[in-house]
Amino acid sequence: MEKLKVFNSKDLAKITQHRSGEIKFGEKILTVPANENWKEFITNCNAKFVLIGLPEDIGVKANMGRVGTASAFESALKSLVNFQHNKFCKGNELIALGEIDFSNEMEISKSLNQQDKEDRKKLFSLVENIDKEVSFVISAIVKAGKYPIIVGGGHNNAYGNIKGLALAKGMPVNAINFDAHTDFRIMEGRHSGNGFTYAFEEGFLKRYFIFGLHENFVSKSVFNTLKSIEDRVKYVTYEEIGVRKEKSYTNEITQSLKFISNTPFGLELDLDAIPGIPSSAMTLSGFSVEKARQFVHLAGSENNASYFHICEGAPDLDSSNNNHLTGKLIATLIIDFIKSKKFEEN
C-alpha cells in the first residue's frame, strides 16, 4: 500500500551503535529485501513478530489532547536496535516492517484548530483515513500468520488494530486495555477517545476489558453505558487494586484474561496509565513500570493474544534531557511481549 514506508537494513544500520564484542538487535532484526513484496516476505519468513510504526497524533488532537505521540516510534526504534541480541531474546525473531506515512495528514492537521467545530470535523475525517491504512496493514500481517507489534500514535488506532484483526480472522475479536481511561466515549466523530466504541458498535469488537481504569477520569454517562453492556464490557479500577487494596493485582489479571482470552484478542497498552511517562494525558498516579511489564508478560502468554499496541507515549513532551527514556520503555515492553510467547530458540 502506498502509505507503508518499508524499512531496509540501511535504515536500521544508521541508528545502531556498533560495539566490539557485542551483537546488537539492529544487526539481527530482519527487514524486507529490496524488490521483494512485503506481504510475501513476512508470510514466508520464520520470524513471528512484525513491528510497525504509526507516527501520528491527529487522533489525540481531535480528542482535545496534547500532541506529541508522533515521535514515539522513532524514539522506540532507536532504543530497540541497541538492545543486546542474546539467549533471552533474539533480534531475528522480529521483522521491522516499517511505518505508515501520515506526513500529508499531519501537515493538514497543523493548520486545524481543535477548538473550532468545523476544523474538528476535518480532524475526524483525517482519523478515518488513518483507520483505513492501519486496518489494512494489520489485517495483512495477521493473515500472514504473524503477531503485529504496533507502536505510536494515539489510542484512536485501537480501532484499526481491532478491525484489522477481525477482518483477518473473519470474526469479531476481543481486546484488553491497560489504561487509565475507557476510550469508550460517544461516537461524535473519530478520535483517540472512542476507538473501542466504534469497533464495538460496528461489530469488530465482541468483548472488551479495561484494566486499571482511574475512577476520577470517567464520566457518569460512560459508566452508565458500561453498565448497560456489562456482559460484554468489563473493567477493574486502579483504585480498587492500588489504593483501597480491595482486589489483588495478579488475581485481577487472571480474571480479566478469562473474560477475553477464549477468542483472538488484542493487547492494548496506553502509556498514560504509568506515572511520569510523557504522554498526551500524563499522570502522577498509577501502576508502576514493573506492573505494566508483568501485565504484558501474562497477557502476551495467552495463546489467543494476537497483537500488541503501545500508544500515547510522547517523547517530544519531555522537557528534560532524558526524552530517550520513553522510547527505551517502549522498546522494553516490545521485548517483554516477544519473550511472553516463549518461542524455542533457533
N, C-alpha and C positions, 0 to 999 in steps of 0.2 A: 504494500500500500504506500502511496507516495509520501505520506507523512511520517512513515517509520524511517528513522535515520539509523541504518545498520552499522554497528561498530566493526572495525577491523583491528588486527593485532597492533598496528602502529598507534591507534588511539589509546590503548592500554599502556603500551611501552612508554609513551610520553609522560605518563603520570606515575610510573612505577620507579621507585628509588632502589636501584640495584645495589646489593652489598655482597662483598666477597664472603663465601662460606654460608650464604643463606639463599633459600629459594622463596621468592615472594609469590603471593597469589596471582599477581598480574602477569607472572611468567607462565602460569599454568592455565589460567582461565581461558576457555575456548571462545573464539569468535567465528563468525560466518566467513568462509574463504571468499575471496574476490570472484565475482561472476557466478557464484552459486546462489540458487534460490533459498532464501532463509527458511521457508517452511519445510522444504525437502531436507535441508541440512539438519534442523533441530529434530525432525522426525527420525532420521537415520542415526543420529548421534547417541552415544551411550550415556552422556551426561543427562541427569534427570531434572535439573533446575535451570530455569531461564530467567535472567534478570532483565527487567525493562524499566526505563525511567519515564516519569511524567513531569517534565519541567514547566509547571503552570501554577498560577494562583488566582485564576479567574473565578473559580467556584467559591473561593474564600472571599474575594472582593464582592461577588454577587450576594454573599451572605453577610455583608457589612463587617467582615473581619479584617484583620491586619494582613496585608500581602507580604510575601517573602518565601512562600513554600516552593517557588520555582527553583530555588537554589539547592534544595535538599539532595537531589540525585547526584549532582556533580560533586558535592561535598562527600557524600557517602562513597561514591566510586573511588575517589582519591584515597580514602582510608582503606577500603576493601582491598584494593590491588596491592597494598603494602602490608597486609597481614601475612603471617608465615604459612606456607604450604607445608604441612607436616602430617603425622599419623592420625591426628584428631580430626582434621578436615582438609580435604584436598581441593586445590583450585580447579582441577579438571573435572570436578563434579558439576561445575557451573558454566553455563553459556551466557556471556554478556551480549545479549542480542542488540541492544541499543536504546534509543529513546524516541518517543513520538514528538515530532517537531510541531510545537504550538506557537512558534515565533510570530506568525501572522496574527493569530488570535490575541496573543499577548500585546502586540503593538496596537491593535484596535482597542483593547481594554484600557490602555494607558490614558486615552482621551475621554473615557467614560466615567461619570460621577455616580457612584452607587447610591447617593442620596437623591438623585434625580429619577423620577418614576420611569420616564421613557428610556433613559440610559440604562437603568437596571434591567429593563426588558431586553435590551440589547445584550447585556451580560448573560442573562438567562439563555438567550439564543446561542451565544458562544459556547456556553457549557453544554448545550445539546450537541453541538458539533464535536466537542471533546468526547462526549459519551459514545458517539458512533465510532470514533477512532479507537478508543480504549476497548470497547466490547469486541470489535473486530480482531484486534491483536490478541487479547486474552483468549478468545474462543479458538483461534488458530493454534496457540501454544498448548491449550488443554487437549485439543483434537490430536496433537502430535504426541500425546501421552506424557507431557511434561508438567512440572509444577511451576507456574509463574510466580516470580517474586517481584512485586511491583513497588517502586519507591518514588515518593514525591507527590506533589500536588495537594489539593485539599481533599476532604472526605467526600466531595461530590463524586470522586472516582470510584467509590464503593459501588455505585450504580453500574458503571461499565464493567467492573470486575464481576459482579454478580450476574449480570446479563450475559457476559461472555462465557462464564462457567455454565450457566443454564442452557445456553444455545449449544455448547459443545456436548453436554451430557444429554440433551434432549428432554429435560425435565426441570421442574422448579428445584432450587437448591436452598441450602441453609447458610447462615452466617453467624459468626460470633465476633463481637466487637469490644475490644479492651479500650474503654473510652469514658471520659467524664460526662459526655453528652449522648443523647439518643440518636441525633441526626435523623430523627423521625418526625420532622415538623411538617407543616401543611404544604400541599402541592401548589404553591404560588408561582412556580417557575423554578427551573433547576438551579440549585446552588449547593454549597457544601453542607447545608443543614438538613437536607431532605433526600439524600441519595437512597437511603433504605426505604423511605416512604414510597418513592416512585417504583423501586424494584418490587416492593410488596404489592402495590396496587396493580402493577402491570403483569403480575403472575410469575415473575422470575424468582422471587424470594418466598420460600414457604415458611420457614421458621427462623427466628432471629433472637439472639440473646445478647444483651448489653451487660458487660461485666465491669463493675466498679463505677457505676453511674453516680455522679455527685448530686445529692438531693437539692442543693441550692440552685442548680443550673437548669432545672426542668420546669416548664410552665405547668400550671394546673390543667390546661386543656390537653397537653401532651400526655400527662399522667392519666387523664380520663380516656384518651384514645387507647393507650396501652392496656388499660383495664378492660376495655370492650373487646380486645382481641388477645386476652391473656393466654388463650390456648395455643397461640402461635408466636407470641412475642413475650419474652420474659426478661427480667433483669434482677441484679443484686446491686445494692448501693455500696459505695466506698465507706460510707459512714457505718453501715451495718457490720462491715468487716474490720475496718481500720480504726474507727473511732469508738463505737459503742461495744465492739467485740462480741456482738450477738451471734456472729457466724464465723466459721473457720475459713481461712483463705484457700487452703488446698481442698477442703471438702466442697467449697462452692465452685471451684474449678471443675471438680469431678461431676457435680450436679449439672453445671451448665453444659458440659460436654455430652452428658447423657441426653440432654434435650435436643441437641443439634447434630450429633455425630452419626446418626443412623443413615444418613444420606450424604452425598458430596456437599462439602461446606467450605466457605471462605473464611480465612482468619484475617481480621482487620485490627490494626493497632494504631491508635491516634496518640501521637507524642504529647499532646496537651493533657494527657492523663498522668504524666510523670512530672513531678515537681522540678521546677527550674530549667526545663528544656525550652529553648526559644521556639515558639510556635505561634500560630495565629490567635490562640486563646490560652496563653501561658498561665500555669497555676503554680502556687507555692505549697499546695497540699495534695497528696495523692499517694498512690503506690510507688515504691522505690523502683529504681532500675533493676535491681535483683529480682523483685517480684515480677516485673514485666518479662524478664528473661525466663523466669520459671514458667510463667503463663505460656509463652511462645513454645517452650520445650514440650510442655504437657499437651497443649492443643495440637501442635505440629505432629506429635507422636501418633495421633489418631489416623487410622488408615484412610478415612474419608476427607482428611484435611487436604484441600485441593489447590489452594493458592495462599500467599501471604502478602498483605499490603501494609506498608508503613507509610503513614501520611501525616500531614500538618506540621512537620518539622520545618523550621525556618531559620537556617544558619545566618541569613542576612540580618535578622533581627537581634543578633547577639552583639552587643556593644563592646564586649570585652575583646581581648586578644586571643580568646580561645574558641572562636567560632567554628573551628575544625572539629570540636568535640561532639557536636550534634551529628556530623557525618560519621564520626567514629562509633557513636552509639548505634546508629542505623546499620552500619556495617557489622557490628557485633550481633545485632538481632538477626540479620540475614544469615550469619554463620550458625546461630542458635537454631534457626528453622531447618537449615540443611542437616545439622547434626541430629535433630529430632527424628528425622526419617530413618536413621540407623541403617543406611546402606552399607553393605560389606565393602571393605577396602579392595581397591583394584589390585 
